Amino acid sequence: MLRIGLTGGMGAGKSTVARLLVDHGAVLVDSDAIAREVVEPGTEGLAALAAAFGSGILADDGSLNRPALAAVAFADEESRQTLNSITHPLVGRRTTELIAAAPADAVVVQDVPLLVENGLGAMMNLVVVVMADEDLRVHRLEQFRGVSRDDALARIKAQADDEQRRSAADVLLDNNSGADDLAPQVHALWERRLVPFEQNLRTRTPAPHTGAVQLVDPDPAWATQAQRLIGRLWLACGGDARAIDHVGATAVPGLPARDVIDIQITVADLEVADGLRDRLSEAGFPRWDQVTGDRPKPTPQDSSGTDTALWAKRLHGNADPGRIAQVHLRAEGAPGQRFALDFRDWLRADAAARAQYLEIQRRGVAAAAGSTGTDAIEKYLAVQEPWCDSVYERVPRA
């Protein structure tokens, strides 16, 4: 199933987005609702909170007095950590139960207020963050939840800041204008990204390259996008990955490139790569079976460049149609594994090399003009790859 992490600061509008996604057919797993459930009267959670913070957090009927708990639990960092250490394991256990009960083809939306703070993004196939200006969020908390301004500000300051949320977000939804402007954003997200993402994930199909081949201006967000993907890949690979690196043109700051993130997973050998096939597919990175190796690079010792076995690899692609990415699995020490890193570092360090490569990319785009999809990519590579062959021996080795 497709797991979407939904988060945002207090008062940003997560609940509104969650409701809209449910209306489209999503299965909601609401961490706030679960957090209330695990501290109901008679639960181990409520008993643990009373032991940690005192009986003053209990109402006359023995239930949890939430304002009283908030007053002591958000007073300082140590108290907040104590609260989290009690509730988070209980919420996690119940969350696992609810996700396991969802249909296999579900889009599961996990509403997690502290997703960023607790570093849970790598566990999700996609992270959606709802954003709104702080003053507006404070106003909403005062008006709709009866929270005082000072209390609202204290809670907001205890959470991640906007920059941290942006770094964690695969998708940003702007909720500064209210539900009328938010609904079209959610509809577009559902139709254009979540529905095809779920289908790709279920059928183990990488999101295809569609449209024309084109260069775009360098995007500073490429680096953070790559790091989010790398986090998910590390979680899937565990100790079977020797290294996971952002490579290719989007890993070179300031270089125009095709809007494709290339990532290299270094493994001990391709038997390990084959063993990772299912785990990567389940994490959202199915295999491209059509690709079994890189184009061999000729060297003075092997001018024919025909030793394809040395250049074997496995290629996976991101199932998310909103972020095209290629994941290359290569054996440690193989020439393709070394060249991916050396070529990237050469372009980073050498302005003349970057200029040459940019010109080659432009020629490749011109050659692919008028074509789309796989045909366009093949025409682009027919220009790019011979140039890479020609500079292979010039690229400094690490």
N, C-alpha and C positions, 0 to 999 in steps of 0.2 A: 504494500500500500504506500501511497505518497504521504509523507509526514511533513506538514507545514508548521513551523514555529511562528506564532503570532505574538508580538510584544509591542511595548511602547510605554512611555512614562505615564504616571497617574494622571488621569484626566485627558489623555491624548485621544481616546476613542476606540480602544481595543474591543470593547463590548459591542459597539456598533458594527465594526468590521466583522466580528465573529458572527453576529446575527445575520448580516448580509451574506456571508459565506454559507451559513447553514441554509438560508433560503435558496441558494444555488445548488445545494445537495451535499455539502460537506458534513462530515461527522465531527462534532465539537467535543474536545476534551478540555474542560475549563479548569485550570489549576486553582483559581479562586474558589470555585464550587467544591472542588476536591478538598482544598484547604479547610473549608468550613465543615465538610463531612467528617474529616479525620479528627476534629476536636469537638464533636458533638458530645453531649452528656453521656458518661459511661464509657468513653473511649480511652485508650491508652494515651492518646495525644493530649487530651485535656488534663489527665492526671499528671503528665510530665510537665505541662506548662504551669500548673498550680504549684508543683514542687519547685520549679525553677524561679518563678516570679511571685509566689505567695498567693494566699487565698483572696487577696484583694482584687484579683483579676476575674473573680467569679461573681455572677449575678445572684440575687436572692434565691432563684430557683435552681441554682447549681450549674447553669449554662455559662458559657464564656461571655464576659463583658468585654467586647472588643475595644471600645474606646479606652477602657482601663488598661487593657493589655498594650495597646498602641502607645499609651503614655509612658509606660516603663520600657517596652521593648525597643522603641525607637529613640530612647533618650541618649544612647551612646552606642559606639560600634560594638563593644563587647556584648551588650544586651541584644543587639540585633543578630549577632552571630549565634548567641544562645538560642534565640527564637528559631533561626534557620536550621540549626543542628537538630532541633526537635521535630519540626514540621516537614522539612524537606524529604527525609527518608520515607515518612509515611505517605506524603503526596506522591513520591516516586513510585512506591509499591502499588498504590491504587491506580495511578496513571498507566502503569504497565498492564494491569488487569483490563482496563477499559480499551486500550489500544488492541490488545489481543482479541477482544470481542468484536472489533469492527470488521466489516467485509473485506475480502482480499483486494477488491478493486476500489476501496474507499479513498477519498481525499480526507485525511485526518488532520484537522486543525487543532493544534495544541496552543491554547491561550496561556502563555507563561509570562507573568509580569516581570520576573527576574531572570529571563533567559540570557540577557547580555551579561548581567552581573555574575551569573553562575557558569558562564562559558559553555552553554548548552547548544550553541549553533551547529557544531559539527555533528550532532546527533540528528539533525533535521535535514531533509532534502532541500528545503528552502526556508529562509527566514524573512518574514514580512514584518516591517516595523511601521507603526502608525506614528506620525509626527504632528506636533502642534506646538506653538510658541508657549513659553513658560507662563506668561501672564494670562493667556487664555486658559491654560490648564488649571491654574490656581482659581480663576473665576468659576470654572465648571465645578471644581471640587467644593467651593463655597456655596454655589447656587444649588447644585443637584445632590450633593452628599452631606451638606451641613458641616463641612470641615472648616475650621477656622483658618484664616490666612497663614498665621504663623505655623500651625500644624501642617498645612498643605505644603508650605515651603520646606519645612523640615523633612517631610517624607520624600519630596522631590529631590532634595539635595542628597538624600541617602541612597538614591538610585543612580544608575549610569547617566552620564551626561549625553547631550545630543550627538556629539562627535563620536563617542563610543558606540552609540546605536547605529549611526550611519555606517561605521566600519563593519558592523556585524550584519547589516541588512543586504539581502539579495534584492529586495523590493522595498521601496519607500512609498508610503501612502500619505498624502498631505490632507490633514483634517483641520486646517485652520478656518475653513469656511462652513463646515457643518455637513450633515448627512446628505443633503441634496447634491453636493459636489463630490462627496465620498462614494456614493453608490455607483456612478459610472466608472470610477477607478477600479472598484472591486469587480464589477461586471467584466471589464476588460481583462483584468488579472485572471479571472476564472476561465473565460473563453479562450484567451490567446495563450495562456501559459499553463495554468493548473490542469485543465482537461487534457491537452496533448502531453504534458509531462507525465501525468498518471498513466496514460495509454502507453507511452514509450517505456516507462518503468516496468509496467506489467508485461509487455511483450518483448522486453529486453532489446529495445531498438534505440540506438543513439539518435539524438536529434539531427536531422539531415542538414547539410549545407544547401541552402536554397538561394535563389536569386543570383545576381551578378557578383563577380569578384570585384571588390573595390578596396581602396585604401582609405583609412580614416585618420584624422589627426590623433596624435598620441594622447592617451587618456590616463591621467594619474590614477584613476580607479582600477586600472588593470591589475596593479600590484595587489591591492586589497581583495579584489575578486579572486585572484589566483590563490591568495592565502586562505580564503574561505574554502575553496575547493580542496586545497592541500590538507586542511584540517579534517575534512570528510574522508579524504583518501587515507590519511594516517589512521583514522579510526577503523576503516575497513581493512587495511593491510596489517596493522599491528607490527609485530616484530619481523614480519616477512619482507618489509621494505628496508633497504639499506639507507636510502635517501629519497626525498621527494623534492623536486626543484621546479621552479617556474623557468621555462626556457622559451626559445623562439623570439620573434620580433616584438611581441607585447611585453617581453621581459627586459627590453632595452629602453630606458627612459628617454623620452624626447623623439623617438623614432616613429613616424607614421607607419601603419601596419594594417593588415586585415584584422578585423575585430574577432580574433580567435585566440583563446588562451591555450597555450601548449604547456603541458606539464610532463615531466619525466619522473617515472618511478624506477629507481635502481634496485634490482633484485640480484640474488646470488647467481641465478641462472634462469633459463626460460621454463624449466620445470616448475619453479616457484611461481613464475608468472602465470602459467596455466592453472596452478592450484588456487590462484587468486580470482579466477574468472567469475565464479558465482558470487563471491563476497563483494567484488566491485560492482557487479550487475545489480545486486540487491541494494547497494549504497547509491545507485543512480548512475553508474558508469558502465553500460553494456559494451561488449566487445564488437569491433568491426572485424568480422572474420575474413573479409576480402583482403586485408592488409597483413602480411606476414613478415615484412622486413623493410628496411630502408634501402634506397638506391645505393649500391656499393660505390665507394669513392676510389678512383684509380690512384695508385702510389707508384713511385719509381720501382719498387720491388714487385708490383703487380699492376702493370700498366693496363692490363685488360679489364681490371675491376670486376672480375666475374665470380669472386669468392662470396657468394650470397650468404652462405652459412654464418660468416662472421658478422653480417649486418642484419641478422634476424631480430625481430622484435614482436611484441604483441601491442595492438592498438585498441584502446577503448575510447568511447566518446561520451560526453555528458548527455543524459536523457532530457535535460532541461532545454526547451527550445528558446528560452530567453537568455541563455548564456552558452553559446557554442564553445566547446572546449574539446581538445584532444589530449588523451593520456597515453603516453608512450612508455611501455615497460621494456627495459633493456637490461641485459646482464652487466654486472659490474665489470669494468675493464674492457668491454667490447668497444670496437672503434666507434660505433654509432652513439654509444653512451658517452664516451669521452668528447666526441665532436659536438654533441648538443650543448654541452657546458662550455667547451672551448670557444665555439663559434659565438655563443651569447656573450661571453666575457670579452672576446675580441671586438665585437660591435660596441659594447659598452665603453671600451677603453680607447678606441681608434676612430676619430671623427672621419677620416678619409674612408675607412672601411664602411662606416655607416652611410656615407654619401654614395658610395658605389652600390651598396645593397639597396638603398632607396631607389636608385635609378633602375636597378634590375626589377624591383617590385613594380615600378611604374610600367616598364616594358611588358611584364607579365600581365598586368591589368589590361594594357592595350591589346595584347594578343588574345585575351579572353573576352574582349568587348563583343556584345551581341549574343553571348552564350550565358547559360545559367546552370546552377547545380553542379553535378559531377563533371559535366562537359567543360564548364568554365574553369573549374579547379584544375583539370588535367591540362588545359591550355596554359594556364598560369604556371603550373609546375614545369611544363616543357621549356619555359624560359628560365625559371629560377634554378632548377636542379643542375643544369649544365654549368651555370656560374658557380654554384657551390662546389661542384667537382673541381673546377679550375682553381679555386682558392684553398682547397683542402690542405695542401702542403704549406700554404702561407700562414695558416691560422696558428698562432702560438699555442703550444701544449702546456697545460697546467703542470 
